[in-house]
């Protein structure tokens, strides 16, 4: 946590965005990056992503990169990642409550964000069952690269 407390948040977000873009493109091009396929990478990614999401609000695409690099099928991804994020966010909310950081603003934001999350889950449930595994993988990689690009553009230009 020392690193996060003493880092420039903008530089940290730019670094994460560049990592997301690089890994997304590497997977899309089927480049061999042994580090992302190592057996302990998923555990390390899960820990780092949970820290990044609760501290900076970004990092979710890195978890998607980690599971795609492991060759997970779409049903495994769709079942595991939401459960992982639900656990992480629940732990974050509990941490915010315990440290008195969960105020009315966060409660309103949480309440408002439920609706787009449910809409996205509903649309994904319809669309995912209509596409094949290869298209699903490419679609996810496209979303990963776009997410990293949006973060990068936001940090540099906005």
Secondary structure, 3 states (H helix, E strand, C coil): CHHHHCCCHHHHHHHHHHHHHHHHHHHHCCCCCHHHHCCCHHHHHHHHHHHHHHHHCCCHHHHHHHHHHCCCCHHHHHHHHHHHHHHHHHHHHHHHHHCCCCCHHHHHHHHHHHHHHHHHHHHHHHHHCCCCHHHHHHHHHHHHHHHHHHHHHHHHHC
